[in-house]
Amino acid sequence: MAKRKAIVSTQECVACGCCARICPRSAITIPHGIYAVIDRELCVGCGKCVKECPASIISLEVTEA
């Protein structure tokens, strides 16, 4: 069974924090204020971060279960 997980383009991320604030599972952090990091164990692929990102650099990918 496939699952969705969020991924972020770290080279384009400006660490604004919008994604981290909206994540219902607290799966997104911004260590050292550099770029967003998504904990793939906590991410449930809801897509809220994708919609919230003002730079449109977060996407959902399909992964194997």
C-alpha positions as CSV (number, residue, x, y, z in Angstrom):
1,M,0.0,0.0,0.0
2,A,1.4,3.4,-1.0
3,K,1.5,6.4,1.4
4,R,2.1,10.1,0.8
5,K,4.9,12.0,2.5
6,A,5.8,15.6,2.2
7,I,9.2,16.7,0.9
8,V,10.8,20.1,0.8
9,S,13.2,21.6,-1.6
10,T,15.8,22.6,1.0
11,Q,17.9,24.7,-1.5
12,E,14.9,26.9,-2.1
13,C,13.4,27.1,1.4
14,V,13.7,30.4,3.2
15,A,12.8,29.1,6.6
16,C,9.7,31.2,7.0
17,G,8.0,28.6,9.3
18,C,4.6,28.6,7.7
19,C,4.7,24.9,7.2
20,A,5.9,24.1,10.7
21,R,3.1,26.2,12.2
22,I,0.3,24.5,10.1
23,C,1.5,20.9,10.6
24,P,-1.0,19.0,12.8
25,R,1.6,16.3,13.7
26,S,4.5,18.7,14.4
27,A,6.5,16.8,11.8
28,I,8.3,19.9,10.5
29,T,11.1,21.8,12.2
30,I,13.5,24.5,11.1
31,P,16.8,23.6,12.8
32,H,19.2,26.5,13.0
33,G,16.8,28.7,11.0
34,I,18.2,27.5,7.7
35,Y,15.5,25.3,6.0
36,A,12.5,23.1,6.9
37,V,13.1,19.5,7.8
38,I,10.2,17.0,7.6
39,D,10.3,14.0,9.9
40,R,9.0,11.3,7.6
41,E,8.0,9.1,10.5
42,L,5.6,11.8,11.9
43,C,4.4,13.0,8.5
44,V,1.0,11.6,7.5
45,G,0.9,13.3,4.1
46,C,-2.1,15.5,4.8
47,G,-0.9,18.2,2.4
48,K,-1.5,21.2,4.7
49,C,2.1,22.3,4.5
50,V,2.0,22.1,0.7
51,K,-1.0,24.5,0.6
52,E,0.5,26.8,3.2
53,C,4.0,27.2,1.7
54,P,4.2,30.7,0.1
55,A,7.1,29.6,-2.1
56,S,5.4,26.5,-3.3
57,I,8.5,24.3,-2.6
58,I,6.9,21.5,-0.6
59,S,5.3,18.6,-2.4
60,L,3.9,15.2,-1.7
61,E,5.5,12.1,-2.9
62,V,4.1,8.6,-3.0
63,T,6.2,6.1,-1.1
64,E,5.9,2.4,-0.5
65,A,4.3,1.3,2.8
